[in-house]
């Protein structure tokens, strides 16, 4: 009898261990929420630095992450990016931005002229989708190949009210082509603020995807049996910080994000200027605070900018691990600064 009891206890312990070891991973609601393609990040620099870019105002900032950064751009910057993905997916990037400096007519001495106001403008596009989806009818017979695409166009406007404070607004127009006549659009807004504690340390706060929601109508396919539904985008709040160690050619960044459907995570990133125009980057995205079942996404990359006499041309590269995919993501950007 004692031996039987011992065996039963061992079996019970084994079952408990198996359940704990092979239990289904905790569901992360934000991953399946609408607009996930736009939360992957923007461009090779941002993704290589773990998307911890909300407070990074130096070295060609990216206003997509925080619209107030548009006022810290240098010259006119054009970028285009392509992502190498598996499973017939694609993501492409395109952006252009510049800042405007306004002077007083009373400032006549060039050496002492300082702008009375600085504004920034940027426009960008993310094009994402999937091709070669196997289409089938109700009987299981193949009807052809299908595709779906999701697109985002954003416009950033920023104003630097002083050397310390900058505010910005992103207007974001989403367009989703899901299936034949089933499409939807959404208009959302980002509000961002950047506080420069000093020239090297900055802090940021961003509210992302305010008011954004898809409205679906399936009556073009199912006629009277069609339905109308709404999918709201999660509203994210982000607090960020950056520290530029100029003497060491090192830029550090960190960010904490939480939203209204349970996400809480950290991001960290770094950029090291190996030479004047050659940068090395690394970062970790999705360091979840409460969900240990989803692994963080490490990334690294590099960038080079070449002086062509009057303007600069260069490229950026990023490599990042992707959960639940057959391989990693590779991003390649070209940029022109003039």
Backbone torsions as a table, in degrees:
resi	resn	phi	psi	omega
1	UNK	NA	-41.5	179.2
2	UNK	-62.1	-41.7	179.6
3	UNK	-62.7	-39.7	179.3
4	UNK	-64.1	-42.6	178.9
5	UNK	-62.7	-39.3	179.1
6	UNK	-64.9	-42.5	179.8
7	UNK	-63.3	-41.8	179.2
8	UNK	-61.9	-41.7	179.2
9	UNK	-65.2	-40.0	178.7
10	UNK	-64.2	-41.6	178.8
11	UNK	-64.3	-40.7	179.3
12	UNK	-63.7	-42.4	177.9
13	UNK	-63.1	-40.7	179.2
14	UNK	-63.4	-40.9	178.3
15	UNK	-64.3	-45.4	178.7
16	UNK	-60.5	-41.7	179.1
17	UNK	-63.9	-40.5	-179.8
18	UNK	-65.1	-41.2	179.0
19	UNK	-62.5	-43.7	179.6
20	UNK	-67.6	-35.0	-175.2
21	UNK	-77.6	-35.4	-172.0
22	UNK	-117.4	17.9	178.1
23	UNK	-64.9	152.3	179.3
24	UNK	-62.2	134.2	-180.0
25	UNK	-58.1	150.2	179.2
26	UNK	-62.5	135.0	-176.9
27	UNK	-75.0	129.6	177.3
28	UNK	-105.8	101.5	-168.9
29	UNK	-59.7	-33.1	-175.4
30	UNK	-65.5	-30.4	-179.0
31	UNK	-61.9	-31.0	-178.6
32	UNK	-103.8	4.6	177.0
33	UNK	-76.6	156.6	-178.7
34	UNK	-63.3	148.7	179.3
35	UNK	82.8	14.5	-177.1
36	UNK	-61.9	-31.6	-179.9
37	UNK	-59.2	-32.2	-178.9
38	UNK	-78.9	-13.0	179.4
39	UNK	-93.7	0.9	174.1
40	UNK	-68.1	-25.1	-176.2
41	UNK	119.7	177.8	-178.2
42	UNK	-133.6	112.1	173.5
43	UNK	79.7	165.9	-174.1
44	UNK	-68.7	-35.7	-178.1
45	UNK	-66.9	-48.5	-178.8
46	UNK	-62.3	-43.8	-177.7
47	UNK	-70.0	-37.5	178.2
48	UNK	-64.6	-27.5	179.2
49	UNK	-97.0	23.9	174.7
50	UNK	71.5	16.3	-178.0
51	UNK	62.4	19.6	177.2
52	UNK	-89.8	63.0	-166.3
53	UNK	-114.2	2.5	-174.0
54	UNK	-62.5	-27.6	-178.3
55	UNK	-113.2	10.4	-177.8
56	UNK	-88.0	103.2	-176.7
57	UNK	-102.6	-5.3	-176.5
58	UNK	-103.3	161.1	172.7
59	UNK	57.9	58.0	176.9
60	UNK	63.2	74.1	-178.9
61	UNK	-65.8	164.3	-176.5
62	UNK	-116.9	103.6	-176.2
63	UNK	-64.3	-16.8	178.3
64	UNK	-56.9	-37.0	-177.3
65	UNK	-76.6	-31.7	-179.5
66	UNK	-155.4	111.3	-174.6
67	UNK	-60.5	-23.7	179.7
68	UNK	-67.4	-15.3	179.0
69	UNK	-72.6	-13.7	-178.5
70	UNK	-61.2	-27.5	179.4
71	UNK	-78.8	-0.9	-179.6
72	UNK	-111.1	11.2	-179.9
73	UNK	-70.2	159.6	179.2
74	UNK	-114.2	120.5	177.6
75	UNK	61.3	-151.6	175.9
76	UNK	-106.1	121.2	-175.7
77	UNK	-118.6	123.7	174.9
78	UNK	-115.1	131.9	178.0
79	UNK	-134.5	148.7	174.8
80	UNK	-141.3	137.5	-175.3
81	UNK	-137.0	152.3	178.8
82	UNK	-134.6	140.4	-178.3
83	UNK	-115.7	132.7	176.0
84	UNK	-92.4	115.6	-176.7
85	UNK	-131.0	159.9	175.7
86	UNK	-92.2	176.7	173.2
87	UNK	61.1	35.2	175.3
88	UNK	59.6	28.2	177.6
89	UNK	-96.8	159.7	177.0
90	UNK	-149.5	149.2	173.2
91	UNK	-142.6	126.6	179.6
92	UNK	-125.4	150.6	-177.6
93	UNK	-128.7	148.1	176.2
94	UNK	-152.1	135.2	179.9
95	UNK	-156.0	156.1	173.9
96	UNK	-147.4	139.6	180.0
97	UNK	-154.7	157.7	174.7
98	UNK	-160.2	164.4	175.2
99	UNK	-116.0	161.2	-178.1
100	UNK	-126.4	130.3	178.3
101	UNK	-110.9	131.4	-177.8
102	UNK	-114.2	128.7	-177.2
103	UNK	-114.0	159.3	175.2
104	UNK	-85.5	143.1	178.5
105	UNK	-64.7	-17.6	-179.9
106	UNK	-79.5	-16.7	179.5
107	UNK	-83.8	94.6	-175.2
108	UNK	-101.4	-13.3	-179.2
109	UNK	-93.0	112.9	-174.5
110	UNK	-57.2	-38.3	-175.6
111	UNK	-67.7	-25.1	-176.5
112	UNK	-106.1	2.8	-177.7
113	UNK	-72.1	130.6	174.4
114	UNK	-128.9	139.8	-179.6
115	UNK	-64.9	135.4	176.9
116	UNK	-78.2	-23.9	178.0
117	UNK	-152.5	148.2	178.4
118	UNK	-131.2	125.0	178.3
119	UNK	-121.1	159.3	-179.9
120	UNK	-135.1	150.6	179.7
121	UNK	-139.9	139.9	175.3
122	UNK	-151.5	149.6	176.1
123	UNK	-137.0	141.6	-176.8
124	UNK	-150.3	166.6	-177.9
125	UNK	-141.0	136.2	167.7
126	UNK	-119.5	124.6	179.2
127	UNK	-117.5	118.2	-174.3
128	UNK	-134.7	151.5	177.8
129	UNK	178.4	-176.8	179.6
130	UNK	-135.5	133.9	176.8
131	UNK	-112.0	171.0	173.6
132	UNK	58.1	41.0	172.8
133	UNK	-79.9	130.4	-176.1
134	UNK	-74.8	111.0	179.9
135	UNK	-89.2	135.2	-179.4
136	UNK	-134.2	150.7	174.9
137	UNK	-91.9	-173.1	-176.9
138	UNK	-64.8	-21.5	179.3
139	UNK	-92.4	-2.2	179.4
140	UNK	91.1	2.7	-179.7
141	UNK	-82.1	143.4	-177.1
142	UNK	-70.5	132.4	179.9
143	UNK	-108.3	-9.3	-178.5
144	UNK	135.5	-172.2	179.8
145	UNK	-100.5	138.7	-179.9
146	UNK	-113.1	165.8	176.6
147	UNK	-147.6	157.0	176.0
148	UNK	-139.4	144.0	-179.5
149	UNK	-139.8	148.2	178.1
150	UNK	-133.9	133.3	-172.7
151	UNK	-132.6	151.2	179.1
152	UNK	-138.8	126.9	171.7
153	UNK	-116.1	128.4	180.0
154	UNK	-127.1	150.2	174.7
155	UNK	-126.4	126.0	-179.4
156	UNK	-106.7	133.7	174.4
157	UNK	-128.1	133.6	-175.4
158	UNK	-140.9	152.0	174.6
159	UNK	-140.1	129.7	175.4
160	UNK	-93.8	105.7	-176.0
161	UNK	-76.1	-23.0	177.8
162	UNK	-160.9	-176.8	175.9
163	UNK	-69.7	-13.7	-176.7
164	UNK	-99.7	-40.2	-167.5
165	UNK	-121.1	134.8	173.1
166	UNK	-134.8	140.4	178.2
167	UNK	-122.3	152.7	-179.2
168	UNK	-153.7	161.8	179.2
169	UNK	-135.5	131.7	169.8
170	UNK	-106.4	126.4	168.9
171	UNK	-102.2	122.1	-171.4
172	UNK	-122.5	121.0	178.4
173	UNK	-107.1	117.2	178.6
174	UNK	-99.2	143.6	173.9
175	UNK	-138.4	124.2	-177.3
176	UNK	-119.4	117.9	173.1
177	UNK	-101.4	95.3	-172.5
178	UNK	-84.5	-51.8	-176.6
179	UNK	-161.7	119.3	178.0
180	UNK	43.4	-110.8	-176.8
181	UNK	-88.0	6.3	-180.0
182	UNK	-95.8	100.7	178.9
183	UNK	-133.2	165.5	178.3
184	UNK	-156.2	152.7	175.5
185	UNK	-125.5	158.6	178.0
186	UNK	-148.5	143.5	176.9
187	UNK	-118.9	121.0	-179.7
188	UNK	-129.2	167.9	-177.2
189	UNK	-136.2	144.7	170.6
190	UNK	-114.7	136.8	173.0
191	UNK	-115.1	130.8	-176.9
192	UNK	-136.4	147.7	175.4
193	UNK	-134.3	143.1	176.2
194	UNK	-126.7	129.2	177.2
195	UNK	-116.3	119.6	179.0
196	UNK	-93.5	103.8	178.8
197	UNK	-63.5	-40.1	171.8
198	UNK	-157.3	-180.0	-177.4
199	UNK	-58.6	-19.3	-174.9
200	UNK	-107.3	-19.1	-175.7
201	UNK	-120.2	130.7	-179.6
202	UNK	-138.8	152.7	177.3
203	UNK	-129.3	150.6	-176.8
204	UNK	-138.6	156.4	171.6
205	UNK	-142.4	132.0	-176.7
206	UNK	-134.3	135.2	167.1
207	UNK	-106.9	121.4	-171.7
208	UNK	-116.1	141.5	174.3
209	UNK	63.1	42.6	172.8
210	UNK	-68.8	133.6	173.5
211	UNK	75.4	-2.9	-174.2
212	UNK	-77.5	133.4	177.9
213	UNK	-162.7	138.7	173.2
214	UNK	-87.9	139.6	173.0
215	UNK	-114.2	119.0	-175.3
216	UNK	-105.3	137.6	176.0
217	UNK	-134.1	110.5	-176.7
218	UNK	-97.0	9.3	179.8
219	UNK	-62.9	-28.7	176.1
220	UNK	-60.7	-21.5	-179.9
221	UNK	-101.3	-46.7	-173.5
222	UNK	-102.0	3.8	179.2
223	UNK	55.6	-124.0	-176.1
224	UNK	-67.9	-20.1	178.5
225	UNK	-85.7	-2.3	178.2
226	UNK	-69.1	159.1	-178.6
227	UNK	-127.7	161.4	175.0
228	UNK	-117.2	128.6	-179.5
229	UNK	-141.8	162.6	179.4
230	UNK	-125.8	133.9	175.5
231	UNK	-116.6	113.6	-179.8
232	UNK	-86.0	141.3	174.0
233	UNK	-74.9	141.8	173.1
234	UNK	-65.9	137.5	177.5
235	UNK	-91.7	119.0	-175.1
236	UNK	-103.4	145.8	171.6
237	UNK	-118.7	134.2	-175.9
238	UNK	-132.9	132.0	173.7
239	UNK	-116.8	126.7	-176.2
240	UNK	-131.6	165.4	177.5
241	UNK	-149.7	149.6	175.8
242	UNK	-140.1	149.8	-179.5
243	UNK	-138.8	116.8	-179.2
244	UNK	-99.7	106.0	176.5
245	UNK	-87.9	81.3	-170.0
246	UNK	-61.7	-38.5	-179.5
247	UNK	-66.3	-24.7	178.8
248	UNK	-101.8	4.5	-179.7
249	UNK	56.9	35.1	-174.3
250	UNK	-126.7	133.0	177.2
251	UNK	-118.8	124.7	-179.7
252	UNK	-113.7	145.3	-179.2
253	UNK	-146.5	150.4	177.6
254	UNK	-149.5	155.8	-178.6
255	UNK	-154.0	144.6	173.4
256	UNK	-121.3	130.6	-178.1
257	UNK	-124.5	139.8	170.0
258	UNK	-142.9	152.8	-179.8
259	UNK	-136.9	-175.1	-173.4
260	UNK	-88.0	8.3	175.7
261	UNK	-126.0	25.8	168.0
262	UNK	103.0	-4.2	-178.7
263	UNK	-75.9	135.9	172.6
264	UNK	-145.2	114.7	-175.9
265	UNK	-151.9	162.1	176.8
266	UNK	-112.2	156.9	171.8
267	UNK	-137.4	145.1	175.2
268	UNK	-137.8	151.5	179.5
269	UNK	-156.6	161.3	179.8
270	UNK	-149.8	150.2	177.1
271	UNK	-137.4	127.6	-178.8
272	UNK	-119.9	124.3	178.3
273	UNK	-84.3	98.9	-178.6
274	UNK	-67.7	-44.1	172.1
275	UNK	-131.2	-176.5	-174.4
276	UNK	-57.3	-41.5	-176.4
277	UNK	-120.7	16.1	179.0
278	UNK	-120.5	120.1	-176.2
279	UNK	-119.6	141.5	172.3
280	UNK	-110.9	140.6	-174.4
281	UNK	-135.1	151.7	176.1
282	UNK	-157.3	153.8	179.7
283	UNK	-170.1	171.1	176.9
284	UNK	-135.8	123.3	177.8
285	UNK	-104.9	160.5	173.7
286	UNK	57.7	50.9	170.8
287	UNK	-86.5	89.4	-172.2
288	UNK	-70.3	141.2	-177.9
289	UNK	-81.7	-37.6	-176.0
290	UNK	-118.0	-17.5	-178.2
291	UNK	-105.1	96.5	-179.3
292	UNK	-84.2	-5.9	-179.2
293	UNK	-78.2	-21.6	177.3
294	UNK	-99.9	122.5	-174.6
295	UNK	-75.2	148.9	173.0
296	UNK	-62.8	160.4	-178.6
297	UNK	-112.9	96.1	177.1
298	UNK	-74.0	153.9	-180.0
299	UNK	-150.8	156.9	171.9
300	UNK	-151.8	165.5	179.8
301	UNK	-174.7	-176.0	178.0
302	UNK	-151.6	166.2	-179.5
303	UNK	-148.3	150.1	177.4
304	UNK	-139.3	136.5	179.9
305	UNK	-126.6	126.4	-174.5
306	UNK	-113.2	132.2	179.8
307	UNK	-81.4	116.5	179.9
308	UNK	-103.2	13.8	178.8
309	UNK	78.0	85.8	-178.1
310	UNK	107.3	-26.8	174.0
311	UNK	-154.9	166.3	-177.7
312	UNK	-118.1	146.8	174.2
313	UNK	-134.8	145.8	-178.5
314	UNK	-167.3	-172.3	-179.6
315	UNK	-145.7	157.8	175.9
316	UNK	-127.7	147.2	176.0
317	UNK	-133.8	142.5	176.5
318	UNK	-140.5	143.4	175.8
319	UNK	-125.9	129.5	-179.6
320	UNK	-143.1	143.8	177.1
321	UNK	-75.2	141.0	-179.0
322	UNK	-123.9	121.0	179.3
323	UNK	-63.2	140.9	173.5
324	UNK	63.8	25.7	178.4
325	UNK	-117.6	161.9	-179.8
326	UNK	-76.4	-20.8	-179.5
327	UNK	-155.2	-179.9	-178.5
328	UNK	-84.5	171.8	175.6
329	UNK	-98.8	139.7	175.2
330	UNK	-121.5	129.4	-179.9
331	UNK	-120.7	135.8	178.7
332	UNK	-128.3	123.9	178.6
333	UNK	-118.9	145.3	165.9
334	UNK	-114.1	150.1	-178.7
335	UNK	-145.6	148.2	177.9
336	UNK	-131.8	124.8	179.7
337	UNK	-116.6	122.0	-177.1
338	UNK	-143.4	NA	NA
